């Protein structure tokens, strides 16, 4: 069946937008969103240069100046943790043997369902991934430590911030496990398969294949208490952080995300979750019993907006995160949502400014169990 001219023009235009975005994001002319837009959550606007208090819940707007927090800078006077690094090969994984999308290909929207992307160029492919494990100087050998799992690692900023926060007594001495992705991006890639799939599979991969390696290679013991386990990430790594906790709340209770990809990017298409992570705020969270989760989120006023050929009205990162804040509030979840002015997608300056406070907020109510 031949496509009509309108569909052809839509696909061509969308492909050009995607190519321009990947070559030069600034050229894509992402709209600057106003945090006071009708339909967005009511939020407290803070003076420029300030951030929310680590004990405050709800919605906040921070100004355009994003100076690094003191804890985001290496302080030689505080105890420095040890970072262990190792590589994992796809041939050693029973869960993720590896795929990749062929270079310079993407996919085409289903003519009968714009929410479904058809990808025919994804093939089995080997990969290697890097894992970096931060162990604080204060870790006591043999004790079960709280920990945080990070996507798209290694995340050296996270390690620096933890050095300083732990020394200040603002967070418990915790281990940080920063896991590299399996390569690629979005539908048809290994990274997309890991991070955008609406299931517990990635959390199971971490639990069964990563954590045992961490304990053996780094000579540490990791807590089994979900109150002492957190996830974090940006973009699809952010939606992955929530997916891990949502599908396995018996493992994780704390989630921290920057520019979370709470949009329709799941592949392969799954009729049980046809909207991908957009479904979180569209119906999954509103229609589900409340889970024991504590969630911190950030989005930028110049965050992503339709950076590919799909025109399904489920590819606006700002709206997605605003909707997330709305449904979390309605369900009574403990959460803090930060809308950052003059900020792009997973904006590094914003992360330098806010990560210390975000981590302190995330762990504010943590009380380790006496026996684990």
Secondary structure, DSSP 8 states (H G I E B T S, - for coil): ----HHHHHHHHHHHHHHHHHHH-GGGG------TT-TTS---EE--TT----TT--EEEEE-S-----GGGS--TTS---EEEEEEEEGGG-SS---EEE-TT---EEETTEEEEEE---EEE---EEEEEEEE-TT--TTSEEEEEEESSS--HHHHHHHHHHHHHTSS--EEEEEE---S--STTSHHHHHHH-SSSHHHHHIIIIIHHHHHHHHT-EE---GGGEEEEEETHHHHHHHHHHHHTTTT--EEEEES---SS--SS--GGGTTTTHHIIIIIHHHS---S-EEEEEEETT--B--SS--SS--BHHHHHHHHHHHHHHHT-EEEEEEESS--TT-HHHHHHHHHHHHHHHTTT----S--
